[in-house]
Amino acid sequence: MQNQEIRHSRKAESGAQRHRTGGSLSLRRCAFACVFLFVCLGFFSCRYACPRLDEETMSAATRDSLSCLYARHYTLNTNLEVVADSVVIACLPVKDCYDTLRRGDRVVVAEVALHPADSVDSVWVKLAHTQEVQGWIGEGEMKRAFVPTDSISQFIYLFSNTHASYFVIVFALFTGVWLLRLFRRKQLKMVYFDDIDSVYPLLLCLLMAFCATVYESMQVFVPETWEHFYFNPTLSPLRVPLVLSVFLTGIWLFIVVLLAVLDDLFRQLPAAVALFYLLGLAVCCIFCYFFFILTTQVGVGYLFLAAFAWVFLRKMRAALTDYRYCCGHCGQKLKAKGRCPSCGAINE
């Protein structure tokens, strides 16, 4: 009888082990299927869908405007601002007649003309500054010297096409070295190494790395999608290509997690220590942004992003398993029942 019970228990254990193994395999298959579906949707939904231009109710002006919008990413009446020191426009059809626009001058796109045989530029754009100051310029030069007047477009230009990024890098390097010296002397709190009791700071850095990877992926694989977004920006993740929807969702999640970080930070640390921690967190986010921008250009950024996600999941799992209780008086997380180290209340 005892041997039979032992055999039955072994069979039950082996059956439970097979059940757990089958469950883990099914979870892996589901995860693989989700990743595969996401990648397929990303490849097939990375461009703006061109509207149908053969509808009878559509006027000729609307058809031309939409055709220009989805071919050139801008359209008639698009407002632009000069960001170069000066720009010369040709007052055609009068020969040798030019007007000069200065930095800060605003113009509107008045007309677009195609000249396939032109050796300088096949697309010429007529810009109107005032009723008297109007002229033509090549599309390539226009995109280099002008920026849309929308505040989102100007922020993208300021951060991507100026020397502001180099200033941010230098600031992050100097601040990071300074904080590292303070950390070694006074043991200041730092992200991941001597972190606060929260997973939000590391999640914030992960979201920054994720957004940087998606942004650079668009620059490499679908630059026309980003150019269309640059001339027609929006903060809504709806009704845009999937890759842009993922990017904008990541930006909004970054803002939400940042608010959660501020709430946890000033609740756990004094104000002075919290400010130093925020400065270090800003340096970490800047480092993640530029690191993943550079590594995604050469194709290894995705591996680093996967490794970063794995590190975050391990920390989140440890946080969930180590702190199973919370104090009934102050809400502080506890590893075990007993006296709360924060307020001294007894938890049974």
Steps between C-alpha positions, in 0.01 A plus 500: 500500500780738583674432167177560312454833676856599411442411134172695496669806653784480246248479216315799641823699529605410145154592374517835680849559360377425147207734560735778611729432204208504261375823656839665463525383139155636425596834656816510291302421186248772580779750564670404174170531311440846650849617409464360147161670457639830630795485259269420205269788590801726537625420151159526334380807694797732494378743233212740467215371288442716195133601464298408193522778244252358245182601684263699283395735781858617554588833340809545285660736752450251786635217286812699411552605861472143633723368225766757588461428873565126474768533233694799640378486868395866483228674306382842390457754779754321721660755732881497525761700689855584392763339726804579284681832520362607163321341202484630143183440297471559125228740387412313182413554216714816533864408439774594743248622754532363854367564850677415825327357804657527845493269801157503662307608189185299442372390161220291357517244220318657204576263213695185411645436152671187364794535260643150438765633257638754749854411606482700824173371646205328337250652745467876543284666765358851491509668841311815594625721783284803422295607204810666355768249609443168322736266322609148406747269671607138455329248724830367637620843605157582641508197731848592619429869562138494622312328781121472550360755742328233710648487853552122482690528172716780638581294810601205279723730295653661809586166657603310187653744253686750718791497743262458795560125499876551538440734793278237663773236456768720656266595785421135568869404504603774744197444723545123496866522607412749774217283634722192490755673722226603744362146494837353599554752779155531655314196360231696320208311356544399137287316247538119516822497709365653822144556394191603690227249579330535162524349152383820333844667454639200312176476302541868406848429359363195316224709341755759390713224343191355331389835354853572377517159331163546327593854393830395345333198336265738320795712392675194356216295348209739433638856487207620288260409783696715744523782244123496455460514878753785514290713263166381647565434870252373755510385862222246454608135447178437307458505122873488433718209379566233761865587545409864572218387729748289699742794519237749619360248749849457639531879540172519692599204719830674570311806631269286716790300648691824564210621718508167685876540554452848648230371733713209629818706515381788715307260722807288579788752499561849637467782251876563460583132446203467264628786284843336468328173412293674232815651352659156480183356351504771230860409417405132472211581266724719282760224486233243405367726224831561325633149564200333338494756217860412411469123548175476301677660203737202484229242577602386851272733691220243495718248687589759763132592533406134555775467763377819670143366507626173652684691777185700574282188514744338742489802728122520483474129583734545796297798621178299482642196680705681769237747614185297552344718772440864572460685826141555604590832659727684254478279188876426491596173324613217729688178433340326798244566770611675814620847592499756218846659460338826388237577763558226762147355480455129569353303208369152577 
